[in-house]
Amino acid sequence: MLADLARGKLRAKLPALRQALDGRVKPHHLVLLGQLLAHIDFLDTSIADVQQAIEQSQATFSDAVELLQTIPGVGAIVATSLVAEIGTDMSRFPSAKHLASWAGVCPGNKESGGKRLSGRTTKGNVWLRAMLGEAAWSIARTRGTFLSAQYHRLARRRGKNKAAMAVAHSLLVIAYCVLRDQQPYNELGATYFEQRGAERSQRHHVQRLQQLGYSVTFMLLAA
């Protein structure tokens, strides 16, 4: 029966599908449905052929793809897309800032009379920017990493969209460093920002005490 061709979640609704299709499918409907199913089979075959060609082409870049996948939130598809869009030779970009600007994942810097007029990002590479955005939103739904901590920290102050764009920027900068140095990503941890804040506070108070003429000695307190 036609209902038996249902896939995925529709399999749980087979009785309702059988009832809905009962007596409503005419001979000309069957012809049209047959053509649609044949077209779907053709598309599935075409996608498989393209996927196979992609896998064969990326064999040369397999090391770079594996390195990029050490970054949290970067899977095989995102890693392959990164290599396809920016390559593996980072010497073509003078710095990570240049790459971020080219990709369109860094704020604009339009100024006039010393005043900043716009913080909008440039259009850049729309394909790369969209892919980084999807990866950033995926990271936003996780916890326990430096990038997820960055998102949740910024989302509270600047909103979700700006936080996601900031994570997309960080992702690209990390990818640049990973490919440039040919080293896997070194996870900083979810507490990175808290530790950095504590260190800044410590330096500030030490400098202030030294300015007042005090000598500061550190002593580790027992937990």
N, C-alpha and C positions, 0 to 999 in steps of 0.2 A: 504494500500500500504506500501511497505518497507520504503519509504521516511518518512512516518508518524511516524515511530519509532524513528526518530531523536530527540535528547535531547539537552538541553542547547542552546548555540548560533546557533547551526545548524537549530533550528526551524525557524530562520529568513531567511534561505536559502532553504526552502521547494520547491519552484518552480524550482530552479536550480537542486536540488536533484532528483526531479521527472523526469526532462529531462535527467539527467545523467544516471538514472537507467532504463529508458524506453527501452525495447527490449534487455537488456543485461543480465538479470537474467534468467538463464536456470534452469530446474528442479534439476540438481545436485548441482547448486549453492544454491538453497533453502534448500537442505539437509544440506550442510555445514554451511550455515547461521543459520539454526535452532540449530545445534550443538553448534555454537559459542554463541548464545543467551542463550542457556540452561546452558552453562559453566559460562557465566557472572552471571546468576541468582544464580547458585551454589556458586560462589565466594561472591556475595552480602550476601547470607544467612550465609556463613561461617564467614564473617567479622562481621555481626550482632551478631552471637553467641559468638565470641571471645570478642567483645565489651561488651556484657552483662556479660560475665564471669569476665572481668576486673573491671567493675563497682561494681559487687558483692564483689570482692576481696578487692577493695580499700575502702569499707565502713568503715573498721577499721581505715583507715588513712584519713578519710574525713576532720578532723580538720586541719591536716597538709597541705593537698591540698588547703584548703581555705586560710590558712595563707600565703602560697606561692603565691597565686593569688593576694595578696595585693601589690606585686612587679610589677611595670609597665613593660609591655612586657611579663609577665608570665601568660599565659592562662591555661585552664584546662589540655590540653595535655602536656604542658611543666611542669606544677606542678606535674602531675601524673608521668611523666618520671623521674623527680628529686627524688621523693619519691621512685620510683622503683629502681633507681640506687644507691642512697646514704642512703636510709632509713630515719628514723625520730630520731634516737638516735645519736646525734652528739658527744657523749662522746667517741665514737670509733676513732674519729679524734682528736689528741692533740690540733690542732688549725685549723683555716681557711686556713692557708698556707699549711698545710699538705694535706687538702682536695683538694685544688687547684692543688697541685703537683700530687696527685693521679689521678685527673681528666685530667691532661695534659693541663691546661689552664693558666700556669704561665711560664715565660721565664726560659730557662735553666741557669745553673750557672757554666759552665765549665771554669775553670781557670788554668793557668800554668805560673809560674814565676811571679805571681801577675797581669797577664794580663787576661782579660776576652776574651775567644776565641769564645764563641757561646752564642747567645741569643735565640736560637730556643727552642720552647716549646717541652716538652716530649710527647710521644704518649698517655700515660695515658689511660683513659677509652674512647674509640673511640665513643661509643654510646652517652655518656653524653656530650662529647666535641662537637659532631655534633649538638646535640639538643641545647646546649647553644649558639653555633654559629648561628643557625637559629634565635633564640630569639634576639641575638645581632643585626643581620641585620634588624630584624623587628623594633627594637628600633631606629636604624639608620635612619629610614624613618619618625621618629616622632620628635616633638619639645615639650619643656615645662617641661621636667623632668631632674633630676640630671643625669640619665644615658644617655639620649639623648645629654645633654650638654657635658658630658664627651666624647662621641663619636665624636661630631662635633669639639670639641676643639683639640682632638688628631689627627683627620683625616687631619687637616690643616698642622700639623707639621710632622706626622709620616706615613701618608698614611692610606687609608681606611681599609686595611686588619689588620694592627697592632692595629688600633683603635677598630675594631670589636672584636679582641681577648682580648683587655683590658676590654671592656664592658662585654664580656663573663666571664672574671675573676671576675669582680665586681659583676656580677649577682650571681655567685656561693658563693662568700663571704657573700653577703647579705642573700642568702638562708640559709647558715650555721648559721648566727646570728639569723635569724627569727625562725628557728627550734630549735636552742639551747635555746633561751630565751622564746620561745612560745609566741612571741609578733608580731603583724602585722608590716609591713614595715613602717618606718617613712620617708616620702619624704623630701629630703633636698632642692629641688627646682632647677630650671634652673639657678639661679643666684648664686649658692653656690660657684663656682670657682671664680667669680668676687669678692664676699664678702671676700673670703679667701685671695685673692690677695691684697685687700685693707688693710686687717688686718695685713698681713705680712709687707706691705710697711710702715704702721703706726708704727709697733714695731721697724722696722729697723731705721727709722728716729728718733724715741724717744730715742733709745739706743745710736745713734750717737750723738745727742744733749747732752745727759747725760754724755757721755764720754768727751765732750768738756766743761763740767762744767755748763751746763744749767739745770734749773728746768722746767719741762714741765707741763703745766696745760691745760686740754682740755676744750673747750667751744663749745657747739652745736650752729651752725649758723642757723638762721631762713631760711626756704626754700624760 
